[in-house]
């Protein structure tokens, strides 16, 4: 399924609470993650969304070329 | 194809007048929110801490009471008119309640804002929870009374419209949006008895000096009699939009009309006999009464869970109509480009988080951990601050074009605005909840104490403060974008069809459901009985303990004078 720019933006928004609450989740199990880990994790999430967006655009372009 | 403004031009003007007040209040209230967040966290201090309660009161009253309720007045006028398919019966009455509520708002706001100029001698730094012993200028209470009476007249106007429709349609089921408006207003009439008695019988005579003392616990209890159901008065417009507009925006239809009616009936029954759960730490109310309030409160989870099921089912139906497949992949087929849809969906998601933190507030024992801490504002910024406010802003992107006959200026700005609100609120409310768990108090400009450091379970207080400041800033930018988009939309060229305003019929309509659901007299009678059961003994006990007017002379909220007096005493 194609990831639209709006869909990518909403995924970026969703990634923020996931990154913030990941630290809380680890805290429940006694693992104290530093603030930097949240920043790195969010950066990884953003990179993953960017890759998914580009890959989805490329696959759409390929499908259009075949037709 | 004509839209609402073409079919009902007078009513469209009424709705626009209400929404204008709502949006102006949103802008001013959000500005006070920003300066407050920056002040509390120590990032930037634009005003003296002495003025903190003026800022906090303005923020609370303008956003939690004026923005939300004026939006409700506009939305319900639109909903009644379009769902009954007829103009309001007496437009003079309609403009009368609009004028009364607006005049009340101006009086209340003037009393609050005058607090910035001590020379005037008018002040109302009593917060939006305006119970004794804090005392405001009579102008504040008089303005509030006018505002509340304005909402009562609005409800009467809508009931008159319904009565006329019923004469012509004796056997029809009440249209769903009208049903939602009427049940909400019945709940409101019941709930505002508490605040009416508090203001008219106690606070107003007390602030005029007609009576010298009041019973603070009695005024607190009367306030919370109203103070919890007002939460549902904010929330019901959001529910109306989630049930009747969101499924259409998602590309589908409402899953179940009867289930929606059950939810609104449950809110009518259960919203009011729960207010004592705000008073778990109040001495003077027996633990048994608090336990009953907690039990009633937990029942309120049922309509919220029913709503989550119905709304998500409706969204899934819409996504599948748009070609969505799979267990979760259908989420990708939803119209995320549409700011009205995305804003409401994100608001609903945040409401789920707010519901969970609300369960902590509602539990008698665990409430003691977070009572009067920053957790509580963290909670209600998820509920009224996002579930309600974000739904109202998002809904405006679909509603306002129907009122003006002009297209929305920019959907991308709208989308950025709702996403920014979501992200800003994630930052701010998460930090507020965590700070509350660390014991950081609410309602103070200076949450620091000498020789005492708050201990967080993870991270540091400085991180949390930064998170609050960043979140508050993002939220303010979001309001600026919203205001700009609304203003720019107002000067677009008129078009014939600015938005598709048709609302499809539900998948499961009202016809197959029991007609007793529409028996408003029955549900109102049961709601009254539940309130009598929940409140008679606690109120009798409070009056028996300290008398009807107590013996508290009151604390006029002129902080500057208070600080000077204190300094004099110490010297």
Contacts between the chains, C-beta under 8 A, distances in Angstrom:
chain1	res1	chain2	res2	distance
A	1	B	329	6.2
A	1	B	332	4.8
A	1	B	333	7.4
A	3	B	332	7.4
A	4	B	336	6.7
A	4	B	337	6.5
A	5	B	337	8.0
A	6	B	336	4.2
A	6	B	337	4.0
A	6	B	342	7.2
A	6	B	415	6.0
A	7	B	332	6.3
A	7	B	336	4.9
A	9	B	336	7.6
A	9	B	415	6.6
A	9	B	416	7.7
A	9	B	419	5.7
A	10	B	336	4.9
A	10	B	342	6.2
A	10	B	346	7.7
A	10	B	419	6.7
A	12	B	419	7.7
A	13	B	346	7.0
A	13	B	419	4.7
A	13	B	422	5.0
A	13	B	423	5.5
A	16	B	423	5.1
A	16	B	426	5.1
A	16	B	427	7.4
A	17	B	426	4.6
A	17	B	430	7.2
A	20	B	426	6.5
A	20	B	427	7.5
A	20	B	430	5.4
A	21	B	430	7.3
A	23	B	458	6.2
A	23	B	459	7.3
A	24	B	434	7.7
A	24	B	458	7.2
A	27	B	457	5.8
A	27	B	458	4.3
A	32	B	458	5.4
A	33	B	458	7.5
A	35	B	459	6.3
A	35	B	463	5.9
